[in-house]
Amino acid sequence: MKIAYLAPELPALSATFVYNEILQLEALGVQVVPFSVHTPSSKVNEPRVEALAKRTFYLYAQSKLNVLKDNLLCLLKSPVCYLKTLMMVGRDMWQVGLFSRIGLGLVYRFFFAASLARQLQANGCDHLHVHFAHIPTDIAMYASSLSAVPFSVTAHANDIYERGWLLNEKVERSAFFATISEFNKHYLEDKGVDASKMCIVRCGVEPNLFSKRTAVLEHKKTRIGAIGRLVEKKGFDTLIKAVAILKAQGETIELQLAGDGPLFQQLQALALSLDLSPQDITFMGAIAHAEVASFIKSLDAFVLPCKQDEQGDVDGIPVVLMEAMLSGVPVVSTKLSGIPELVVHKETGLLVSPDSEDELAETILMLINSPVLKNQMIECAASKVKRDFSLEHNANKLKDMFNCVINPYCIV
């Protein structure tokens, strides 16, 4: 079984679940041929991932001359197929707006789809799987039409909410259309997509990499923290405001934020305006992937108050919450998107309303003062992740689905 994989950026620190899924599939005996739309914006310093990057084909890094050559060869090899796909692009452009930015983008992506199609055929790929239902799936569905290699999709969050163009067409043309949460599945079904093509495949984690901590923490202050890109949808402004409320109430608490992003200086300014000193909050910047586990285990609580940003972007089910739960660190997050499918209130963690610093402060305080509840949630949280969000379990599910596409007479 030879499966091509396409992602927006591979490998990407902001989407570790994609390359972890590829590596897990390969461990299960699947031969994976990796493709990426863009070249990585940052390097992942891990030998297995570096080796993956070296054998990844980067579509947008190809010269215009090579892309033109691939289109001419596709046209000469199968003019009917090429023109049929071009007509598909035309219908899609009409659907989204002929001369809109998205419509013109479809034409651009069609040309790169010819390069992908040629690579799929040259590598003898049986199937193409795509992560994210926006730009990579545009390329994949046209490449599939040009190459006769079937494709499938894993949809996440902003790719169906903020950037969810042509969803009905993408589901209809795919062999199957997976998404990471029941919330997303219901959202897509409400949009009228073909429910028979839909399934749930979680973004999984490796339990062995995030074992429960055994050391007893001896902090002078309660240490809460989070890790993620410093962007609006993470809700770090709400977290900083909640810490300021707790400080004003006389609580001895400190916040550690790991990550970088466009809001770095803005969040620092917010902390300063709320009279939070470097002893109250530490902006750690980006940390290496290898340091994530030790950072999480140093915390008394992991708090990720996700929210919807101004453009409508939201997180799906953040993998870092799973990593904290496996590490034996209690989590607090929000009633948003698919998060309650992982964090069940007062069972595997605590949930608050998005954008509510008062409720968040109150809930953090409750966690601090409820050691029995905290210990119960820690045990339940780890069990839930191992049962429902195991990387191996979900990769095996994908492997079976790929097999059924390639071999229609398979029995799962």
N, C-alpha and C positions, 0 to 999 in steps of 0.2 A: 504494500500500500504506500503510494507516494502522494503526499498532501502538500500543496503549495499554501503558504500562509502570507497574507497581506495585512499590514497595519499602517497607520499614518506615519509612525516613526518607530524604528526598530534598531536597537533596543532603546527604550525610553524610561528614564527614572520615574516619570509620572504615570507609567503604565507597565509596572514590573510584572503584572499578571499575564501580559501577553507573552513575554519571553519565558516566563516560568511555565506557562502552559505548553509552549513549544518543546522546552527541555523535558518536561514530564512525558509528553507524547513520544518523544524519541526514546526515553527510558522504557516505554511500553512497547517498543519495537516498530513504531511508525517512522517512516522516512519523511522528513519535513524539508521542503525547499522554501527558504524565507525570502520575502519581498517586502520592501518598504517604499512608501510614497516619497518621504523626505529622508535626508541623511540626519543622523542623531544630532541634537543640539548640545548634548553633553555626553561624556564618556562614562560607562559603567565599569568600574574597576573590579571585575570578577572574571577569572580565566574562562569559564564556560560561556559567559555572555560575550566576552571579547572575541572568542572563536566564532560565535554565532554572527556577530557583526561583520566579521571578515568574509563570511560566505553569503551575506545578504545582498540581493540585487536592488539597487536604489533607482527607482524609476525616474524621478525628477532630476537625477544627476546625469542622465543620458544626454548626449549632445542632440541638438535639433536635427542634425544631419542623420544621425542613427535612427531617430524617431521617424523621420520622413521615409527613410529606407525601409523600416519595418512596416509602415503603412502601405508603401508601394508593393512590397512582397506579399502582404496579406491580400491586397487587391488582385494581384496577378495570380496568386495561388487559388483564390476562391472569390471571384468577382461578385457572385450572387450573394454569398455570405457577407462580404464587406458592405455591399450596397444595402442589404437587409438590415444590418446593424446601424448603418448610417441613417436609414429611415427610422429606426427605433430612437436614435438620438434626436431626430427632428420632432417626433411625436412627444418626447420627453421635454424638449425645449418649449413646445407649444403649451404643454401642461404647466410649466413653471414660469413662463413668460419668455417669449422668443428672444428678446434682446435684453433680458434682465441679467444681473450679474451671475445668478445661478445658471440661467440658460446658456450664456456664453461659456461659463465654466464647464458645462457638460461637453461642449465641442473640444475644448482644450484637453479634457480628461479622456475623451474618445481617442485622440491621437496617441496618448501614452498607453491606452488599453491595447493598441496594436502591438506595442513592445512587450507588454505583459503576455499577450496571447502567444506571441512567437516564443517567449521563454517557457511558457507552460508546455507547448508542444515539443520544444527542443529538450526539455528535461523529462518528458514522458510522465507528466503529472496526471494523476487520476482524478483529482478534485482540488478545488480552490476554496479555502476558508478565509473569511475577512473579519477583522475586528473593527468595529465602528461602522455605523450605517450611513455615514455621509460620504465624503470624498472617496475613501477607499472602495466603498461599495459601488459608487458610480463607475469607477475604473473596472472593478471586478465584473459587473454585469455585462459591460460591453466586451471585455476580454473573453468572458464565457461565451458570448454570442459568436465572437470571431473564431474561437478555438474549439468550440463544442466540448469544453471541459466544464462540468457543472460546478456551481458555487453555492456556498452557504455563508451565513452572517451571524456574528454575535454583536447585538446592539447593547449599548450601555446607558447613557443618560442624555447629554446634550445633543448627541447624534440623532435622537428621536424627538426631543422636545424643542430645542432651540434651532436645530439644523435638520429637521426631519422632512426633507422634500422627497417626493416620489416614493413614500413608504409602501403604498399599496402595490406599486409596480415592482419594487424591490422584493417584497415578500412573495409575490406571484411568480417572479422569475427565478427565485432561489429554490434550491433543493430542500432546504429547511432554514428557518429563521429563528435563531436562539436569542434569548435575552437573559439578563442576569437576575431578574426579580419578577415576582408575581405582579407587583405594582406596574412594571413596564408592560407586562403581557396584557393586563387589563386595559391599560392606556391604549395599546395598539389595537386591541379588539374593539374598543370604543371608536377607534378611527375607521373601523370597517375592514381591516385587513383579514386575510384568509386564516382563520384560527387553526385550521388543520395543519398549517405549515409551522405553527408556533411551538416553542418548547422553552423550558428553563434550563440554562447551564450556568452555574455560579462561577464567579471568579474565585478560584480556590487558593489556599495557602498550604505550605508544607508544615504540618504540625511539629516535625522534628527540628525545624529551624527556630521555633519559638516555644521552647519548653517552659513550663511553669517555674517561676523563680523560687529558690529555696532560701535565699538570704533574707534576713529580717532588716528592714529599712530603719535607720535611726536618724531621721532628719529633725533638725530643730524646728523647722516649719513644715507644714503639710505641703508637699511638692506635687502640683498638678502640671500637666503638660500636654502638648500635642505636636504632631509633625505633619507637614503638608506644604503645598505651594501657598504662598501668601497672596491669595486671591479672594475676591469677595465671597464666593460661594462656600468657603470654609468657615465663615462666621467668626474669625478670630477677633474682629472688633467687638463682637458681643461677649466673647470670653474675657477680653481685657477689661471691659466695663464691669463684668461680674466680679472680677478680682478686685477692682477698685471698691465695689460695694462691700465685699467681704472685709477688706482692709479697714474701711470706714466703720465697720461693726466691731472692730477690734480682733478679728481673726488673724492668727499667724499663718500666713499662706504665701507661697511663692509660685510663680508661673514660669515654665520654660517652654519656649516656642522654637522648634527646629524647622528650618525651611527657608527658602528664598522666594522672591517673586515681586511683582510690580507694586505691591502695597507695603513693602518693607519699611520705607521711610514714613509713610502715612500712619502705619500702626505704631511706629516708634513715637511719632508726634502725638498720637492719641494717648499713649501711656504717659507721656510727659505732662499733657494737659490735665490728666486725672491724678497727678501727683504720685505716680508710681515710680519708685526709684529703681536703680539696677539691682537692688536687693529684693525688690518685689517681682521683677520680671526680667528675664534674660532672653534676648534675641540671639539665638545660637547660629543663625544662618544655615546654609545647606550642610547636611552631614552625609557621610558616605553610607551607601546601602549596608555595608558590613557593620556599621555602628548603630543601626536602627534598633536591633534587639536589645542591646545593652542600654540604650537611651530609654526605651519603653520600660524596662525592668527597674530603672532608677526612680520611677514615678509612683506616687501614692494613688494617683488616679489619672486616667487618660480622658481628656475632654475634647470632643470635636463637635461644636455646635453648628453643623451645616445649615445652609439656607439657600434660597433661590436668589440668584443675582439679578441685576437690572435687565439683562438680556434673556433671562429665562433659564439660564444654565443651572443645573443642580448636580450634586453627586448622586451616583447610583447606590451602591453599597460599598463604602470605602474599605479597601482591603486592610488598611492600617488598624481599623477597629478589630478585625479578626486577629491580627497579630498581637494586639494588646490583650485580647481575651484569652488567647493561648498562653500568654506570658504570666497570667495570674494577676493582671492589673485591672481593677474595676473601671468600667467605661461609662461615660455620660455622652449622649448625643441627642439628636432631634427627631421629632415625628415628621419625617420627610422622606419622600420617594420610597425606596426599598429598605431603608435603614431599620424600621420596626420588624422586618422579617429576620434580622440578625439580632438586634438589641430589643429584647422583649422586656417591657417596663417591669422593674422589680423582680425579674426572673433571671435575665442574663445581663442586665445593666439598667441604667436609668435614662428616661427620655423626657425632653422638655419641648416646648413650642419654639420654633425658629425665631430668631431676632428678639428674644426676651431675656435681657440681662438679669432682671429681677428674679424671674423663675429659675434661671440657671444658677444664680448665686444661692438661692434657697435650696436647690437640689444638691449642689456641691456640699453645702453645709450639712444637709441631711445624711449624705454619704459619709462624711467625716465622723458624724456622731452616731452612726449605725453599724458597728462592727459585725454584728451577727448577720444582718442583711447583706453586708459587703461580702462576707466569706461565703454565704450561700450563693450569691450571684457569681462569684469567681468560679466556683465549681460547676455550676450550670452552664456558664458561658463557654468554658473550655470544651465541655461535652458537646455543646451545640455546634461549635465550629468544626470539631473533629467528625461529627456525624453528617453535617449538611454542607460544609464548605471546604472539605478536604480537596486539595489539588488533584491527588491521584484518582479519587472517586469521580470528579467532574471530567478529568481528562479521559478516563475510561468510558464515560458516557458519550463524549465526543467521538472517540475512536469507534464505538459501536455504530454511531450515526453515520460516520464517514463510510464505514463498511457497508451499511445498508443502501447508501447512495450508489456506491460502486457495484455492489452485488445486490440487486433488487430482491433476490430470493433468500437473503440472509434471515436468520432467526435470532433476535436479541433476547 
